Amino acid sequence: MTERIIDLAEQPARLSIRNSCLVISRADEPETTVPVGEVAVLSLANPQVLLTQPVLAELAAAGAAVLVSDRKHMPAAMLLPLAGHFIQGERFALQARASLPTRKRLWQAIVRAKIRAQARVLAEVRGHDGGLPELVAKVRSGDPGNVEAEAARRYWPALFLNRRFRRDRSASGENRFLNYGYAVLRAIVARGVCAAGLHPSLGLHHHNRYDAFRLVDDLIEPFRPIVDKAVAQYCDAHGSDAPLDKAAKAALINTLMGTFKLGRQKRSLFDIAHRTAASLVAVFAGERRSLLLPEI
C-alpha cells in the first residue's frame, strides 16, 4: 500500500472526507483526493487550514499521525490513534512488566545502532567515520558512561564542519532543519508504536515526566541519522541560513520516503518503524532477545 506524508504549509486549504478519501480544497486549484488509508502523516503548518471533526476521526481510524505546527511553522503537537491493536491492553501490561535489566539491554542496543549509523553517515558525507566505531564496544547495558553523548560531541562538529556546532532545538541554522525532519520522523515512529499496540509513554530509557512519547523518543534514535544526512547535504548545497521553505521540506520528506535496509531486505521507513516496534513486543513477551533495527 502507498503511504504518504502530506505537508500543508504553503497555501490555505480546507479538508473534508468524501467516500473514504481525504479531500484537499484550495482556492483556484482543482481538488486533491487521497484515500484515507494511504495517509501516514498529515502536517498542518499553514494557519489557514480548516478541517472538521470527521477528518480527524477518519485519519485516526486509519492509523495516521497528524502534526500541528506553531506560528514559527514548526510542529508543536501530534494526534495519534487511541486504539492501535486489538490486544492493546495485553501489550500495555507487557510493557509495564518489562524488567530493568531488559530495558537497559535494549537501550544498549539502540545506542550502539545509533552510533554505527552516525559513523556511516559521516563516512558517506565527509569521507571519514570520526572515530565513532571505536565507541560502539564501550556502550554497556543502560549506557551508564553516556557514550551516546561522547559520540555526539564528535559527530555534530564533523557532520556540519563547525567545531562550535551544538544540537539545540531553539537555535537557528542547521538546527531548524533538524527540528522539522525529526518531528516528521517522530510521527512515523509513533505511528509504528501505536500500530504495534504499545503505549508511547512507557519508555525504555527516556524518563522526562513531561514527555508523553518516551518510548517513541527511545526507538527513534537509530533513525535520526537519516535526517542528519539529508540536512547536511541540503545545507552543503544551499547554506545553513537557507529558508525552511517548501523546497527544503520536500527534500527532507523525500528522504524519509526512501527505502532502507532491515536485515537482507530493503523496506520503507513506515514498514521498518512498525517492524521495530513489533520486535519490541516480541522481546517483552520473551519470544525474541533483540530488536530489529535499521541499517542507515
ChimeraX attribute file (.defattr): number of C-alpha atoms within 10 A of each C-alpha:
attribute: neighborCount
match mode: 1-to-1
recipient: residues
	/A:1	5
	/A:2	8
	/A:3	18
	/A:4	18
	/A:5	21
	/A:6	15
	/A:7	18
	/A:8	18
	/A:9	19
	/A:10	12
	/A:11	12
	/A:12	15
	/A:13	19
	/A:14	15
	/A:15	20
	/A:16	18
	/A:17	22
	/A:18	13
	/A:19	9
	/A:20	15
	/A:21	19
	/A:22	21
	/A:23	20
	/A:24	20
	/A:25	18
	/A:26	15
	/A:27	10
	/A:28	6
	/A:29	8
	/A:30	9
	/A:31	12
	/A:32	12
	/A:33	17
	/A:34	16
	/A:35	16
	/A:36	24
	/A:37	19
	/A:38	18
	/A:39	21
	/A:40	21
	/A:41	25
	/A:42	21
	/A:43	21
	/A:44	22
	/A:45	23
	/A:46	19
	/A:47	17
	/A:48	14
	/A:49	17
	/A:50	14
	/A:51	14
	/A:52	11
	/A:53	9
	/A:54	12
	/A:55	19
	/A:56	20
	/A:57	14
	/A:58	18
	/A:59	26
	/A:60	19
	/A:61	16
	/A:62	18
	/A:63	24
	/A:64	30
	/A:65	27
	/A:66	25
	/A:67	22
	/A:68	17
	/A:69	18
	/A:70	13
	/A:71	10
	/A:72	8
	/A:73	16
	/A:74	19
	/A:75	21
	/A:76	13
	/A:77	11
	/A:78	18
	/A:79	18
	/A:80	22
	/A:81	20
	/A:82	14
	/A:83	17
	/A:84	21
	/A:85	15
	/A:86	11
	/A:87	12
	/A:88	18
	/A:89	14
	/A:90	12
	/A:91	20
	/A:92	16
	/A:93	13
	/A:94	18
	/A:95	21
	/A:96	12
	/A:97	11
	/A:98	14
	/A:99	12
	/A:100	12
	/A:101	11
	/A:102	17
	/A:103	18
	/A:104	18
	/A:105	17
	/A:106	23
	/A:107	23
	/A:108	23
	/A:109	21
	/A:110	25
	/A:111	25
	/A:112	24
	/A:113	20
	/A:114	25
	/A:115	25
	/A:116	22
	/A:117	24
	/A:118	29
	/A:119	24
	/A:120	22
	/A:121	23
	/A:122	24
	/A:123	14
	/A:124	12
	/A:125	17
	/A:126	15
	/A:127	10
	/A:128	15
	/A:129	22
	/A:130	20
	/A:131	13
	/A:132	20
	/A:133	17
	/A:134	13
	/A:135	15
	/A:136	21
	/A:137	9
	/A:138	15
	/A:139	20
	/A:140	18
	/A:141	17
	/A:142	21
	/A:143	20
	/A:144	11
	/A:145	12
	/A:146	13
	/A:147	20
	/A:148	20
	/A:149	11
	/A:150	12
	/A:151	23
	/A:152	16
	/A:153	16
	/A:154	15
	/A:155	22
	/A:156	20
	/A:157	16
	/A:158	18
	/A:159	25
	/A:160	23
	/A:161	13
	/A:162	10
	/A:163	12
	/A:164	9
	/A:165	17
	/A:166	15
	/A:167	14
	/A:168	12
	/A:169	12
	/A:170	8
	/A:171	11
	/A:172	11
	/A:173	15
	/A:174	23
	/A:175	19
	/A:176	20
	/A:177	28
	/A:178	21
	/A:179	19
	/A:180	22
	/A:181	25
	/A:182	20
	/A:183	19
	/A:184	25
	/A:185	24
	/A:186	23
	/A:187	25
	/A:188	25
	/A:189	29
	/A:190	31
	/A:191	27
	/A:192	28
	/A:193	26
	/A:194	24
	/A:195	25
	/A:196	24
	/A:197	22
	/A:198	29
	/A:199	26
	/A:200	22
	/A:201	18
	/A:202	18
	/A:203	21
	/A:204	23
	/A:205	19
	/A:206	16
	/A:207	16
	/A:208	11
	/A:209	8
	/A:210	8
	/A:211	14
	/A:212	15
	/A:213	19
	/A:214	22
	/A:215	23
	/A:216	28
	/A:217	20
	/A:218	21
	/A:219	27
	/A:220	21
	/A:221	18
	/A:222	22
	/A:223	26
	/A:224	19
	/A:225	22
	/A:226	23
	/A:227	22
	/A:228	24
	/A:229	23
	/A:230	23
	/A:231	25
	/A:232	23
	/A:233	16
	/A:234	18
	/A:235	18
	/A:236	13
	/A:237	10
	/A:238	12
	/A:239	13
	/A:240	19
	/A:241	11
	/A:242	15
	/A:243	14
	/A:244	17
	/A:245	12
	/A:246	12
	/A:247	10
	/A:248	20
	/A:249	17
	/A:250	14
	/A:251	15
	/A:252	24
	/A:253	21
	/A:254	12
	/A:255	17
	/A:256	22
	/A:257	14
	/A:258	13
	/A:259	16
	/A:260	18
	/A:261	15
	/A:262	19
	/A:263	11
	/A:264	6
	/A:265	8
	/A:266	15
	/A:267	16
	/A:268	15
	/A:269	25
	/A:270	21
	/A:271	17
	/A:272	23
	/A:273	27
	/A:274	21
	/A:275	21
	/A:276	21
	/A:277	27
	/A:278	21
	/A:279	20
	/A:280	24
	/A:281	22
	/A:282	17
	/A:283	20
	/A:284	21
	/A:285	15
	/A:286	10
	/A:287	11
	/A:288	12
	/A:289	15
	/A:290	14
	/A:291	19
	/A:292	19
	/A:293	22
	/A:294	21
	/A:295	17
	/A:296	21
